[in-house]
Amino acid sequence: MKLHELRDNEGATKKRMRVGRGPGSGKGKMGGRGIKGQKSRSGVAIKGYEGGQMPLYQRLPKRGFNKPNAKKYAVVNLGLIEKFIEAGKLDAANVTEDTLVASGLVRRKLDGIRVLAKGEVKSKLTISVTGASKSAIEAVEKAGGSLTVVAKAEAAAE
Protein backbone atom coordinates (compact mmCIF):
# COMPACT_ATOMS: atom_id res chain seq x y z
CA MET A 1 0.00 0.00 0.00
CA LYS A 2 1.24 3.47 -0.89
CA LEU A 3 0.36 6.86 0.54
CA HIS A 4 -1.74 7.82 -2.49
CA GLU A 5 -3.77 4.61 -2.08
CA LEU A 6 -5.01 5.48 1.43
CA ARG A 7 -8.77 5.88 1.49
CA ASP A 8 -11.58 5.82 4.05
CA ASN A 9 -13.73 2.71 4.30
CA GLU A 10 -16.86 2.64 2.18
CA GLY A 11 -19.63 4.54 3.99
CA ALA A 12 -17.29 6.02 6.62
CA THR A 13 -17.84 9.56 5.35
CA LYS A 14 -21.04 11.14 4.16
CA LYS A 15 -21.24 14.22 1.96
CA ARG A 16 -22.67 17.29 3.66
CA MET A 17 -26.07 18.50 2.44
CA ARG A 18 -25.75 21.96 0.86
CA VAL A 19 -28.99 23.78 1.56
CA GLY A 20 -30.51 26.64 -0.41
CA ARG A 21 -28.95 25.65 -3.76
CA GLY A 22 -32.00 25.48 -6.03
CA PRO A 23 -35.13 23.33 -6.33
CA GLY A 24 -33.31 20.38 -7.90
CA SER A 25 -31.22 19.78 -4.77
CA GLY A 26 -34.16 18.73 -2.61
CA LYS A 27 -33.28 21.38 -0.02
CA GLY A 28 -33.67 24.52 -2.10
CA LYS A 29 -35.56 27.81 -1.56
CA MET A 30 -36.07 27.75 2.25
CA GLY A 31 -33.36 25.16 2.94
CA GLY A 32 -35.52 22.98 5.22
CA ARG A 33 -36.35 25.85 7.58
CA GLY A 34 -40.03 26.25 6.68
CA ILE A 35 -41.75 29.60 6.14
CA LYS A 36 -40.96 32.74 8.16
CA GLY A 37 -40.80 32.78 11.96
CA GLN A 38 -37.98 33.02 14.48
CA LYS A 39 -36.50 29.61 13.68
CA SER A 40 -36.17 30.37 9.98
CA ARG A 41 -33.87 33.30 10.68
CA SER A 42 -30.17 33.24 11.47
CA GLY A 43 -28.62 34.04 14.86
CA VAL A 44 -31.34 32.38 16.95
CA ALA A 45 -30.64 30.52 20.21
CA ILE A 46 -33.89 29.29 21.77
CA LYS A 47 -32.78 25.92 23.14
CA GLY A 48 -34.08 26.42 26.69
CA TYR A 49 -36.84 28.91 25.88
CA GLU A 50 -40.41 27.71 26.37
CA GLY A 51 -42.45 30.70 25.23
CA GLY A 52 -42.64 32.49 28.58
CA GLN A 53 -43.44 29.31 30.53
CA MET A 54 -40.99 28.47 33.35
CA PRO A 55 -38.33 26.32 31.62
CA LEU A 56 -37.99 22.68 32.60
CA TYR A 57 -34.43 23.10 33.93
CA GLN A 58 -35.67 25.78 36.33
CA ARG A 59 -38.75 23.81 37.44
CA LEU A 60 -36.81 20.73 38.53
CA PRO A 61 -35.51 20.61 42.11
CA LYS A 62 -31.82 21.12 42.61
CA ARG A 63 -29.92 18.64 44.79
CA GLY A 64 -26.51 18.55 46.40
CA PHE A 65 -23.83 21.12 46.95
CA ASN A 66 -20.63 21.90 45.09
CA LYS A 67 -17.99 23.22 47.44
CA PRO A 68 -16.49 26.33 45.80
CA ASN A 69 -13.09 25.91 47.47
CA ALA A 70 -12.81 22.12 47.22
CA LYS A 71 -9.28 20.77 46.89
CA LYS A 72 -8.45 19.13 43.57
CA TYR A 73 -5.78 16.47 43.83
CA ALA A 74 -3.79 14.77 41.09
CA VAL A 75 -4.32 11.02 41.59
CA VAL A 76 -1.61 8.35 41.23
CA ASN A 77 -1.97 4.59 41.68
CA LEU A 78 0.73 2.53 43.40
CA GLY A 79 0.87 0.15 40.42
CA LEU A 80 1.91 3.02 38.15
CA ILE A 81 4.60 4.18 40.58
CA GLU A 82 5.94 0.60 40.65
CA LYS A 83 5.92 0.48 36.85
CA PHE A 84 7.91 3.75 36.59
CA ILE A 85 10.46 2.46 39.14
CA GLU A 86 10.94 -0.74 37.13
CA ALA A 87 11.40 1.36 33.99
CA GLY A 88 14.07 3.41 35.79
CA LYS A 89 12.16 6.70 35.58
CA LEU A 90 11.75 6.99 39.37
CA ASP A 91 14.02 6.36 42.35
CA ALA A 92 12.29 4.07 44.92
CA ALA A 93 14.24 5.60 47.82
CA ASN A 94 12.92 9.11 47.21
CA VAL A 95 9.46 9.58 45.67
CA THR A 96 8.16 13.12 46.17
CA GLU A 97 5.60 15.22 44.34
CA ASP A 98 8.35 16.98 42.40
CA THR A 99 9.96 13.72 41.26
CA LEU A 100 6.54 12.38 40.18
CA VAL A 101 5.99 15.47 38.01
CA ALA A 102 9.56 15.38 36.64
CA SER A 103 9.22 11.70 35.67
CA GLY A 104 6.05 12.48 33.70
CA LEU A 105 3.79 10.26 35.82
CA VAL A 106 1.75 13.29 36.90
CA ARG A 107 1.20 16.27 34.63
CA ARG A 108 0.71 18.89 37.33
CA LYS A 109 0.41 18.94 41.11
CA LEU A 110 -2.89 20.92 41.37
CA ASP A 111 -3.58 21.14 45.15
CA GLY A 112 -1.30 18.17 45.79
CA ILE A 113 -0.87 14.53 44.80
CA ARG A 114 -2.93 11.73 46.33
CA VAL A 115 -1.74 8.11 46.19
CA LEU A 116 -4.30 5.30 45.82
CA ALA A 117 -3.76 1.58 46.36
CA LYS A 118 -4.58 0.18 42.90
CA GLY A 119 -1.84 -2.16 41.70
CA GLU A 120 0.88 -4.19 43.40
CA VAL A 121 3.95 -2.90 45.24
CA LYS A 122 7.09 -5.03 45.27
CA SER A 123 9.88 -2.51 45.89
CA LYS A 124 10.65 -0.75 49.16
CA LEU A 125 9.27 2.74 48.59
CA THR A 126 9.80 6.00 50.47
CA ILE A 127 6.99 8.31 49.40
CA SER A 128 6.02 11.76 50.67
CA VAL A 129 2.86 13.27 49.19
CA THR A 130 -0.05 15.53 50.14
CA GLY A 131 -2.58 12.71 50.47
CA ALA A 132 -2.92 8.93 50.47
CA SER A 133 -5.65 6.35 51.07
CA LYS A 134 -5.40 4.10 54.13
CA SER A 135 -5.08 1.01 51.93
CA ALA A 136 -2.21 2.66 49.99
CA ILE A 137 -0.32 3.38 53.23
CA GLU A 138 -0.87 -0.24 54.37
CA ALA A 139 0.29 -1.63 51.01
CA VAL A 140 3.53 0.41 51.04
CA GLU A 141 4.31 -0.50 54.66
CA LYS A 142 3.57 -4.17 53.93
CA ALA A 143 6.23 -4.06 51.19
CA GLY A 144 8.72 -2.65 53.73
CA GLY A 145 8.55 1.01 52.71
CA SER A 146 7.09 4.17 54.20
CA LEU A 147 4.45 6.61 52.98
CA THR A 148 4.29 9.99 54.72
CA VAL A 149 1.46 12.46 54.21
CA VAL A 150 2.89 15.98 54.18
CA ALA A 151 0.73 19.06 54.84
CA LYS A 152 0.52 21.47 51.90
CA ALA A 153 2.26 24.30 53.80
CA GLU A 154 5.26 22.05 54.51
CA ALA A 155 5.33 20.78 50.90
CA ALA A 156 5.49 24.38 49.64
CA ALA A 157 8.38 25.19 52.00
CA GLU A 158 10.56 22.35 50.65
C-alpha positions as CSV (number, residue, x, y, z in Angstrom):
1,M,0.0,0.0,0.0
2,K,1.2,3.5,-0.9
3,L,0.4,6.9,0.5
4,H,-1.7,7.8,-2.5
5,E,-3.8,4.6,-2.1
6,L,-5.0,5.5,1.4
7,R,-8.8,5.9,1.5
8,D,-11.6,5.8,4.1
9,N,-13.7,2.7,4.3
10,E,-16.9,2.6,2.2
11,G,-19.6,4.5,4.0
12,A,-17.3,6.0,6.6
13,T,-17.8,9.6,5.3
14,K,-21.0,11.1,4.2
15,K,-21.2,14.2,2.0
16,R,-22.7,17.3,3.7
17,M,-26.1,18.5,2.4
18,R,-25.8,22.0,0.9
19,V,-29.0,23.8,1.6
20,G,-30.5,26.6,-0.4
21,R,-29.0,25.7,-3.8
22,G,-32.0,25.5,-6.0
23,P,-35.1,23.3,-6.3
24,G,-33.3,20.4,-7.9
25,S,-31.2,19.8,-4.8
26,G,-34.2,18.7,-2.6
27,K,-33.3,21.4,0.0
28,G,-33.7,24.5,-2.1
29,K,-35.6,27.8,-1.6
30,M,-36.1,27.7,2.2
31,G,-33.4,25.2,2.9
32,G,-35.5,23.0,5.2
33,R,-36.4,25.9,7.6
34,G,-40.0,26.3,6.7
35,I,-41.8,29.6,6.1
36,K,-41.0,32.7,8.2
37,G,-40.8,32.8,12.0
38,Q,-38.0,33.0,14.5
39,K,-36.5,29.6,13.7
40,S,-36.2,30.4,10.0
41,R,-33.9,33.3,10.7
42,S,-30.2,33.2,11.5
43,G,-28.6,34.0,14.9
44,V,-31.3,32.4,17.0
45,A,-30.6,30.5,20.2
46,I,-33.9,29.3,21.8
47,K,-32.8,25.9,23.1
48,G,-34.1,26.4,26.7
49,Y,-36.8,28.9,25.9
50,E,-40.4,27.7,26.4
51,G,-42.5,30.7,25.2
52,G,-42.6,32.5,28.6
53,Q,-43.4,29.3,30.5
54,M,-41.0,28.5,33.3
55,P,-38.3,26.3,31.6
56,L,-38.0,22.7,32.6
57,Y,-34.4,23.1,33.9
58,Q,-35.7,25.8,36.3
59,R,-38.7,23.8,37.4
60,L,-36.8,20.7,38.5
61,P,-35.5,20.6,42.1
62,K,-31.8,21.1,42.6
63,R,-29.9,18.6,44.8
64,G,-26.5,18.6,46.4
65,F,-23.8,21.1,46.9
66,N,-20.6,21.9,45.1
67,K,-18.0,23.2,47.4
68,P,-16.5,26.3,45.8
69,N,-13.1,25.9,47.5
70,A,-12.8,22.1,47.2
71,K,-9.3,20.8,46.9
72,K,-8.5,19.1,43.6
73,Y,-5.8,16.5,43.8
74,A,-3.8,14.8,41.1
75,V,-4.3,11.0,41.6
76,V,-1.6,8.3,41.2
77,N,-2.0,4.6,41.7
78,L,0.7,2.5,43.4
79,G,0.9,0.1,40.4
80,L,1.9,3.0,38.1
81,I,4.6,4.2,40.6
82,E,5.9,0.6,40.6
83,K,5.9,0.5,36.8
84,F,7.9,3.7,36.6
85,I,10.5,2.5,39.1
86,E,10.9,-0.7,37.1
87,A,11.4,1.4,34.0
88,G,14.1,3.4,35.8
89,K,12.2,6.7,35.6
90,L,11.8,7.0,39.4
91,D,14.0,6.4,42.3
92,A,12.3,4.1,44.9
93,A,14.2,5.6,47.8
94,N,12.9,9.1,47.2
95,V,9.5,9.6,45.7
96,T,8.2,13.1,46.2
97,E,5.6,15.2,44.3
98,D,8.4,17.0,42.4
99,T,10.0,13.7,41.3
100,L,6.5,12.4,40.2
101,V,6.0,15.5,38.0
102,A,9.6,15.4,36.6
103,S,9.2,11.7,35.7
104,G,6.0,12.5,33.7
105,L,3.8,10.3,35.8
106,V,1.8,13.3,36.9
107,R,1.2,16.3,34.6
108,R,0.7,18.9,37.3
109,K,0.4,18.9,41.1
110,L,-2.9,20.9,41.4
111,D,-3.6,21.1,45.2
112,G,-1.3,18.2,45.8
113,I,-0.9,14.5,44.8
114,R,-2.9,11.7,46.3
115,V,-1.7,8.1,46.2
116,L,-4.3,5.3,45.8
117,A,-3.8,1.6,46.4
118,K,-4.6,0.2,42.9
119,G,-1.8,-2.2,41.7
120,E,0.9,-4.2,43.4
121,V,4.0,-2.9,45.2
122,K,7.1,-5.0,45.3
123,S,9.9,-2.5,45.9
124,K,10.7,-0.8,49.2
125,L,9.3,2.7,48.6
126,T,9.8,6.0,50.5
127,I,7.0,8.3,49.4
128,S,6.0,11.8,50.7
129,V,2.9,13.3,49.2
130,T,-0.1,15.5,50.1
131,G,-2.6,12.7,50.5
132,A,-2.9,8.9,50.5
133,S,-5.6,6.4,51.1
134,K,-5.4,4.1,54.1
135,S,-5.1,1.0,51.9
136,A,-2.2,2.7,50.0
137,I,-0.3,3.4,53.2
138,E,-0.9,-0.2,54.4
139,A,0.3,-1.6,51.0
140,V,3.5,0.4,51.0
141,E,4.3,-0.5,54.7
142,K,3.6,-4.2,53.9
143,A,6.2,-4.1,51.2
144,G,8.7,-2.7,53.7
145,G,8.5,1.0,52.7
146,S,7.1,4.2,54.2
147,L,4.4,6.6,53.0
148,T,4.3,10.0,54.7
149,V,1.5,12.5,54.2
150,V,2.9,16.0,54.2
151,A,0.7,19.1,54.8
152,K,0.5,21.5,51.9
153,A,2.3,24.3,53.8
154,E,5.3,22.0,54.5
155,A,5.3,20.8,50.9
156,A,5.5,24.4,49.6
157,A,8.4,25.2,52.0
158,E,10.6,22.4,50.7
